[in-house]
Amino acid sequence: MNMTPKEIVAYLDEYVVGQKDAKKTIAIALRNRYRRMQLPKEWQDDILPKNILMIGPTGVGKTEIARRMAKMMKVPFVKVEASKYTEVGFVGRDVESMIRDLVNNSMNLVKEELQEKSKEKIEEEVIEEITRKLLPPLPKNAPEEKQLEYQKSFERMKERVKKGEVDNLKITIEVDEDMELGDNLPPDMVKAQESIVKIIGIFNKNKEKKEVSVKEAKEILKKQVADKVINKEELKKEALKRAENGIIFIDEIDKIAATGNTRQDPSKEGVQRDLLPIVEGSTVQTKYGYIKTDHILFIAAGAFHVSKPSDLIPELQGRFPLRVELQSLDEEALYQILTRPKHSLIKQYQKLLEVEGVNLIFKEDALREIAKYAFLANEKTEDIGARRLHTVVEKVLEDINFNADEYKGLDFIVDSNYVKERLEDIVENEEITKYIL
């Protein structure tokens, strides 16, 4: 991924409105990762990523920036909530599970890429397998002319299978009954599980036979063939390597900060201390092998309404040297969010109603009105940022969504009066706003 910081910001602008400072910080952090990869190995090992702390209210784009960034770089990404973790010794998720989540995501990402590379080979084998099921094989001692005739029929049938002409026919296939191994169990427990599965496998070698349509068989066999075609060792090696350069987004970090005016909560501080070695750089055992966390980019985020970043333990603060504050969304920003992003909320609703044959048209004044009411609702109640738009737009379009069949083939125009009719009374009454918007 060889994009300049300006190009990274331009890409993020397509999906996230405003927050220029946050985008700039992220872009520099990403470019530095690229620069590091161009250096000799000895330098690469010593240059550690500069982790980022995002400070800002909910719904202003913190997660979206991180998610889009990971997608753009095609690196494993995982979002976790700091408040879900507990100190070692308490029942709950341990902090190392976020690394195991990252490795699992990395495995899926690399597996998809390898499947894409071998797509033609996989499809060819699947078609062959289905054709063999549809055409019973000839006896081994069949005359040569019969074999030639069979070969021609086989090729004709293969073509029909490929074109989907026999998708509705039923065939019997063998389905692997794999026992799911716990992705997030500690490695010792995973090994114990694997041992049990192997023992069960010795006594239960029969695969389950299922009668399915050819269309369903294509999907089932695709997974089975892909597992045979993909080199497991290559997959594992590449996935671990990618995970070591992945991105972990730790949300709600402010929830584990012990506030200055209350007695220190040992479990909160305990989670921070457990988190410290992971962020500093350590080796974690996963079911796919060991992974070093030194070059994982950690992005932490929190609203910090009650606590402050300085309430985190000093060692953890020091591990997030880049600080960026995200602004609350004003009326203009909410309007931009409605209209500007590639897959904006308004475009999503238009596409959904297109399915019903309804042409949904929003007048400019209606969009301004929706942004205004969303902003007022955020001011009157809890500020939940852009998420408020989902509630407001859903309320405005409630009737048309319900009665869409009556407007098939017609234009449905939403203007400012239509929006006012549905929202004015709700927003003016603060008590109703709390419950409905």
C-alpha positions as CSV (number, residue, x, y, z in Angstrom):
1,M,0.0,0.0,0.0
2,N,2.0,2.9,-1.3
3,M,-0.3,6.0,-0.7
4,T,0.9,9.4,0.4
5,P,-0.7,10.9,3.5
6,K,-2.7,13.3,1.2
7,E,-4.1,10.3,-0.8
8,I,-5.0,8.5,2.5
9,V,-6.9,11.5,3.7
10,A,-8.7,11.8,0.3
11,Y,-9.8,8.2,0.6
12,L,-11.1,8.6,4.2
13,D,-13.0,11.7,3.1
14,E,-15.1,9.5,0.9
15,Y,-16.5,7.7,3.9
16,V,-16.0,10.0,7.0
17,V,-17.1,13.6,7.1
18,G,-14.8,16.2,8.8
19,Q,-12.3,15.2,11.5
20,K,-9.3,16.5,9.6
21,D,-6.9,16.3,12.5
22,A,-7.8,12.7,13.2
23,K,-7.4,11.8,9.5
24,K,-4.1,13.6,9.3
25,T,-2.7,11.8,12.3
26,I,-3.9,8.4,11.0
27,A,-2.4,9.1,7.5
28,I,1.0,9.9,8.9
29,A,1.0,6.8,11.1
30,L,0.1,4.7,8.1
31,R,2.7,6.3,5.9
32,N,5.4,5.7,8.6
33,R,4.4,2.0,8.6
34,Y,5.1,1.9,4.8
35,R,8.4,3.8,5.2
36,R,9.5,1.4,7.9
37,M,8.9,-1.6,5.6
38,Q,11.3,-0.2,3.1
39,L,14.2,-0.1,5.6
40,P,16.8,-2.8,6.3
41,K,15.6,-5.5,8.8
42,E,17.8,-4.2,11.7
43,W,16.0,-0.8,11.4
44,Q,12.6,-2.3,11.0
45,D,12.8,-4.1,14.3
46,D,13.7,-1.0,16.2
47,I,11.1,1.4,14.7
48,L,7.9,0.7,16.7
49,P,4.5,2.0,15.6
50,K,3.2,5.2,17.2
51,N,0.0,4.1,18.8
52,I,-2.9,6.6,18.6
53,L,-5.4,7.8,21.3
54,M,-8.6,9.2,19.9
55,I,-10.7,11.4,22.2
56,G,-14.2,12.3,21.3
57,P,-17.9,11.6,21.8
58,T,-19.7,8.6,20.4
59,G,-20.8,8.6,16.8
60,V,-18.3,11.1,15.4
61,G,-16.4,8.6,13.3
62,K,-13.6,7.1,15.5
63,T,-14.3,3.5,14.6
64,E,-15.2,4.2,11.0
65,I,-11.8,5.9,10.4
66,A,-10.0,2.9,11.8
67,R,-12.1,0.3,10.0
68,R,-11.8,2.1,6.6
69,M,-8.1,2.5,7.1
70,A,-7.6,-1.3,7.7
71,K,-9.8,-2.1,4.7
72,M,-7.7,0.2,2.5
73,M,-4.4,-1.4,3.7
74,K,-5.8,-4.9,3.4
75,V,-4.5,-5.7,6.9
76,P,-6.2,-7.7,9.7
77,F,-8.3,-5.5,11.8
78,V,-10.2,-6.2,15.1
79,K,-12.3,-3.9,17.2
80,V,-12.6,-4.7,20.9
81,E,-14.2,-2.9,23.9
82,A,-11.8,-2.4,26.8
83,S,-14.8,-2.7,29.2
84,K,-15.3,-6.4,28.2
85,Y,-11.9,-7.4,29.7
86,T,-11.2,-8.4,33.3
87,E,-8.1,-8.6,35.3
88,V,-6.3,-12.0,35.5
89,G,-8.0,-14.0,38.2
90,F,-11.5,-12.7,37.5
91,V,-14.0,-14.5,35.3
92,G,-14.2,-12.9,31.8
93,R,-12.2,-12.3,28.7
94,D,-8.4,-12.0,29.1
95,V,-6.6,-9.3,27.2
96,E,-4.7,-11.8,25.1
97,S,-7.9,-12.9,23.4
98,M,-7.8,-9.7,21.3
99,I,-4.6,-11.0,19.7
100,R,-6.3,-14.4,19.1
101,D,-9.2,-12.5,17.5
102,L,-6.7,-10.7,15.2
103,V,-5.0,-13.9,14.2
104,N,-8.4,-15.5,13.3
105,N,-9.3,-12.4,11.2
106,S,-5.9,-12.7,9.5
107,M,-6.4,-16.4,8.7
108,N,-9.8,-15.5,7.1
109,L,-8.3,-12.6,5.1
110,V,-5.3,-14.7,3.8
111,K,-7.6,-17.7,3.1
112,E,-9.9,-15.6,1.0
113,E,-6.9,-14.2,-1.0
114,L,-5.5,-17.7,-1.6
115,Q,-8.9,-19.0,-2.6
116,E,-9.2,-16.1,-5.1
117,K,-5.7,-17.0,-6.5
118,S,-6.8,-20.7,-7.0
119,K,-10.4,-19.8,-8.0
120,E,-10.3,-21.4,-11.4
121,K,-8.6,-24.6,-10.2
122,I,-11.2,-24.9,-7.3
123,E,-14.2,-24.3,-9.6
124,E,-12.9,-26.8,-12.2
125,E,-12.5,-29.6,-9.5
126,V,-16.0,-28.8,-8.1
127,I,-17.6,-29.1,-11.6
128,E,-15.7,-32.4,-12.2
129,E,-16.9,-33.8,-8.8
130,I,-20.5,-32.9,-9.4
131,T,-20.4,-34.3,-13.0
132,R,-19.1,-37.6,-11.6
133,K,-22.1,-37.7,-9.3
134,L,-24.6,-37.0,-12.1
135,L,-23.1,-39.5,-14.5
136,P,-22.6,-43.0,-13.1
137,P,-19.1,-44.3,-14.0
138,L,-18.7,-47.0,-16.7
139,P,-17.4,-50.4,-15.7
140,K,-13.6,-50.7,-16.0
141,N,-13.8,-53.3,-18.7
142,A,-16.2,-51.3,-21.0
143,P,-15.3,-51.3,-24.7
144,E,-13.2,-48.4,-26.0
145,E,-16.1,-47.0,-28.1
146,K,-18.3,-46.9,-25.0
147,Q,-15.5,-45.1,-23.1
148,L,-15.2,-42.5,-25.9
149,E,-19.0,-42.0,-26.0
150,Y,-19.0,-41.7,-22.2
151,Q,-16.2,-39.1,-22.3
152,K,-18.2,-36.9,-24.8
153,S,-21.3,-37.2,-22.5
154,F,-19.1,-36.3,-19.5
155,E,-17.8,-33.1,-21.3
156,R,-21.4,-32.1,-22.3
157,M,-22.7,-32.6,-18.7
158,K,-19.7,-30.6,-17.4
159,E,-20.7,-27.7,-19.6
160,R,-24.3,-27.9,-18.4
161,V,-23.2,-28.0,-14.7
162,K,-21.0,-25.0,-15.4
163,K,-23.8,-23.0,-17.0
164,G,-26.2,-23.8,-14.1
165,E,-28.6,-25.7,-16.3
166,V,-28.9,-28.6,-13.8
167,D,-28.8,-26.5,-10.6
168,N,-32.1,-27.9,-9.4
169,L,-31.2,-31.6,-9.7
170,K,-30.5,-33.5,-6.4
171,I,-27.2,-35.3,-5.7
172,T,-25.8,-37.0,-2.6
173,I,-22.5,-35.7,-1.3
174,E,-20.3,-36.4,1.7
175,V,-20.1,-33.5,4.2
176,D,-17.3,-33.2,6.8
177,E,-18.6,-33.0,10.3
178,D,-15.8,-30.9,11.7
179,M,-16.1,-30.1,15.4
180,E,-15.7,-26.4,15.9
181,L,-12.6,-25.6,18.0
182,G,-12.9,-22.6,20.4
183,D,-11.3,-19.7,18.7
184,N,-10.8,-17.8,21.9
185,L,-9.9,-20.5,24.3
186,P,-6.3,-20.4,25.8
187,P,-4.0,-22.5,23.6
188,D,-3.7,-25.2,26.2
189,M,-7.4,-25.8,26.2
190,V,-7.4,-25.7,22.3
191,K,-4.8,-28.5,22.3
192,A,-7.0,-30.5,24.7
193,Q,-9.9,-30.0,22.3
194,E,-7.9,-31.0,19.3
195,S,-6.9,-34.2,21.1
196,I,-10.5,-35.1,21.9
197,V,-11.5,-34.4,18.2
198,K,-8.7,-36.7,17.0
199,I,-9.9,-39.5,19.3
200,I,-13.5,-39.0,18.2
201,G,-12.2,-39.0,14.6
202,I,-10.6,-42.5,15.1
203,F,-14.0,-44.0,16.1
204,N,-16.1,-41.9,13.7
205,K,-14.4,-41.9,10.3
206,N,-17.7,-41.9,8.4
207,K,-18.6,-38.6,6.8
208,E,-22.2,-37.6,6.8
209,K,-24.1,-38.1,3.5
210,K,-26.5,-35.4,2.5
211,E,-28.9,-35.0,-0.4
212,V,-28.6,-31.5,-1.8
213,S,-29.3,-29.6,-5.0
214,V,-26.4,-29.1,-7.4
215,K,-26.5,-25.4,-6.6
216,E,-26.0,-26.1,-2.9
217,A,-23.4,-28.7,-3.7
218,K,-21.3,-26.2,-5.6
219,E,-20.9,-24.1,-2.4
220,I,-20.3,-27.0,-0.1
221,L,-17.7,-28.6,-2.3
222,K,-16.0,-25.3,-3.0
223,K,-15.1,-25.1,0.7
224,Q,-13.9,-28.7,0.8
225,V,-11.8,-28.4,-2.4
226,A,-10.4,-25.1,-1.2
227,D,-9.2,-26.8,2.0
228,K,-7.3,-29.4,-0.1
229,V,-5.9,-26.9,-2.6
230,I,-4.6,-24.3,-0.2
231,N,-1.2,-25.0,1.4
232,K,-2.0,-25.0,5.2
233,E,1.6,-24.1,6.2
234,E,1.8,-21.2,3.7
235,L,-1.6,-20.0,5.0
236,K,-0.6,-20.1,8.6
237,K,2.8,-18.5,8.0
238,E,1.4,-15.6,6.0
239,A,-1.6,-15.1,8.4
240,L,0.8,-14.8,11.4
241,K,3.0,-12.4,9.5
242,R,0.0,-10.2,8.6
243,A,-1.3,-10.3,12.1
244,E,2.0,-9.0,13.4
245,N,1.4,-5.9,11.4
246,G,-2.3,-5.7,12.0
247,I,-4.5,-3.0,13.6
248,I,-6.3,-3.4,16.9
249,F,-9.0,-0.7,17.8
250,I,-9.6,-0.6,21.5
251,D,-12.9,1.2,22.1
252,E,-14.2,2.6,25.5
253,I,-10.6,2.9,26.9
254,D,-12.0,5.6,29.2
255,K,-14.2,3.0,30.9
256,I,-11.1,1.3,32.4
257,A,-9.5,4.6,33.6
258,A,-10.0,5.1,37.3
259,T,-11.3,8.6,37.9
260,G,-9.3,10.9,40.2
261,N,-12.2,11.6,42.6
262,T,-13.0,8.0,43.4
263,R,-11.1,5.2,45.1
264,Q,-8.9,3.3,42.7
265,D,-10.8,0.3,41.3
266,P,-8.3,-2.6,41.3
267,S,-10.0,-4.5,38.5
268,K,-9.9,-1.4,36.2
269,E,-6.2,-0.7,36.9
270,G,-5.6,-4.5,36.7
271,V,-7.0,-4.5,33.1
272,Q,-4.7,-1.6,32.2
273,R,-1.7,-3.5,33.7
274,D,-2.6,-6.6,31.7
275,L,-3.0,-4.5,28.6
276,L,0.5,-2.9,29.0
277,P,2.7,-5.9,27.9
278,I,0.5,-6.5,24.9
279,V,0.8,-2.9,23.8
280,E,4.5,-2.6,24.7
281,G,5.3,-5.7,22.7
282,S,5.2,-9.3,23.9
283,T,4.9,-12.8,22.4
284,V,1.4,-14.4,22.6
285,Q,0.6,-18.0,22.0
286,T,-2.3,-18.7,19.7
287,K,-3.6,-22.0,18.2
288,Y,-1.8,-21.2,15.0
289,G,1.5,-20.4,16.6
290,Y,3.3,-17.6,18.4
291,I,2.8,-14.0,17.4
292,K,4.8,-10.9,18.4
293,T,2.8,-7.8,19.2
294,D,5.6,-5.3,18.8
295,H,4.5,-3.9,15.4
296,I,0.7,-4.1,15.8
297,L,-0.8,-0.6,15.6
298,F,-3.1,0.0,18.5
299,I,-5.7,2.7,18.3
300,A,-7.5,3.4,21.5
301,A,-10.6,5.6,21.7
302,G,-12.9,6.9,24.3
303,A,-15.3,9.8,25.1
304,F,-13.5,10.7,28.3
305,H,-16.7,12.5,29.7
306,V,-16.1,11.4,33.3
307,S,-12.4,10.5,33.2
308,K,-9.4,12.1,31.5
309,P,-6.5,10.5,29.5
310,S,-4.3,11.4,32.5
311,D,-6.4,9.0,34.7
312,L,-4.9,6.1,32.8
313,I,-1.8,4.6,34.4
314,P,1.4,6.5,33.3
315,E,3.0,3.5,31.6
316,L,-0.1,3.0,29.4
317,Q,-0.4,6.7,28.6
318,G,3.2,6.6,27.4
319,R,2.3,3.9,24.9
320,F,-0.2,6.1,23.1
321,P,2.0,9.1,22.1
322,L,-0.3,10.4,19.3
323,R,-3.3,12.1,20.7
324,V,-6.1,13.4,18.6
325,E,-9.4,15.0,19.6
326,L,-12.5,14.5,17.4
327,Q,-15.1,17.2,17.3
328,S,-18.8,16.9,18.1
329,L,-21.0,17.1,14.9
330,D,-22.8,20.3,14.2
331,E,-25.9,20.7,11.9
332,E,-23.8,21.2,8.8
333,A,-21.7,18.1,9.5
334,L,-24.8,16.0,10.0
335,Y,-26.1,17.3,6.6
336,Q,-22.8,16.3,4.9
337,I,-23.0,12.9,6.5
338,L,-26.5,12.4,5.1
339,T,-25.4,13.2,1.5
340,R,-21.7,13.1,0.9
341,P,-20.3,9.6,1.7
342,K,-20.1,7.0,-1.0
343,H,-22.8,4.9,0.6
344,S,-24.6,7.6,2.6
345,L,-27.7,6.9,4.7
346,I,-30.0,8.5,2.1
347,K,-28.5,6.5,-0.8
348,Q,-29.0,3.3,1.3
349,Y,-32.7,4.0,1.8
350,Q,-33.1,4.9,-1.9
351,K,-31.5,1.6,-2.9
352,L,-33.7,-0.4,-0.4
353,L,-36.9,1.1,-1.8
354,E,-35.7,0.6,-5.4
355,V,-36.2,-3.1,-4.6
356,E,-39.9,-2.4,-4.2
357,G,-40.0,-0.3,-7.4
358,V,-40.3,3.0,-5.5
359,N,-38.2,6.0,-6.6
360,L,-37.5,7.8,-3.3
361,I,-36.6,11.5,-3.9
362,F,-35.3,13.8,-1.1
363,K,-35.6,17.5,-1.6
364,E,-32.7,19.7,-0.4
365,D,-34.9,21.4,2.2
366,A,-35.9,17.9,3.6
367,L,-32.3,16.9,4.1
368,R,-31.6,20.2,5.9
369,E,-34.6,19.7,8.1
370,I,-33.5,16.1,9.0
371,A,-30.0,17.4,9.9
372,K,-31.6,20.1,12.1
373,Y,-33.8,17.8,14.0
374,A,-31.0,15.3,14.5
375,F,-28.8,18.1,15.9
376,L,-31.6,19.3,18.2
377,A,-32.2,15.8,19.5
378,N,-28.5,15.4,20.2
379,E,-28.6,18.7,22.1
380,K,-31.7,18.0,24.2
381,T,-30.7,14.4,25.1
382,E,-27.4,12.4,25.1
383,D,-25.1,13.4,22.1
384,I,-24.8,10.2,20.1
385,G,-23.4,11.9,17.0
386,A,-24.2,10.6,13.5
387,R,-26.1,7.6,15.0
388,R,-29.0,9.9,15.7
389,L,-29.5,10.3,11.9
390,H,-30.5,6.6,11.7
391,T,-33.3,7.1,14.3
392,V,-34.5,10.3,12.7
393,V,-34.5,9.1,9.1
394,E,-36.2,5.8,10.1
395,K,-38.9,7.8,11.9
396,V,-39.4,10.0,8.8
397,L,-39.6,7.0,6.4
398,E,-41.7,4.8,8.6
399,D,-44.9,5.1,6.6
400,I,-43.3,4.7,3.1
401,N,-41.3,1.7,4.4
402,F,-44.5,0.0,5.6
403,N,-46.7,0.9,2.6
404,A,-44.0,0.6,-0.1
405,D,-46.2,-1.9,-2.2
406,E,-48.8,0.9,-2.7
407,Y,-46.2,3.2,-4.4
408,K,-44.7,0.6,-6.8
409,G,-43.6,2.4,-10.1
410,L,-44.1,5.8,-8.5
411,D,-41.9,8.7,-7.3
412,F,-42.2,9.3,-3.6
413,I,-41.0,12.9,-2.8
414,V,-39.9,13.8,0.7
415,D,-39.9,17.6,1.3
416,S,-39.4,19.8,4.4
417,N,-43.1,19.8,5.2
418,Y,-43.2,16.0,5.2
419,V,-40.3,15.9,7.6
420,K,-41.8,18.5,9.9
421,E,-45.1,16.6,10.1
422,R,-43.4,13.5,11.4
423,L,-40.8,15.1,13.7
424,E,-41.9,18.6,14.9
425,D,-44.1,17.4,17.8
426,I,-41.6,14.7,18.9
427,V,-38.6,17.1,19.0
428,E,-40.5,19.9,20.7
429,N,-41.5,17.6,23.6
430,E,-38.3,16.8,25.5
431,E,-39.8,13.8,27.3
432,I,-41.0,12.2,24.0
433,T,-37.6,13.0,22.4
434,K,-35.9,10.9,25.1
435,Y,-37.9,7.9,24.3
436,I,-38.5,8.1,20.5
437,L,-35.4,9.8,19.1
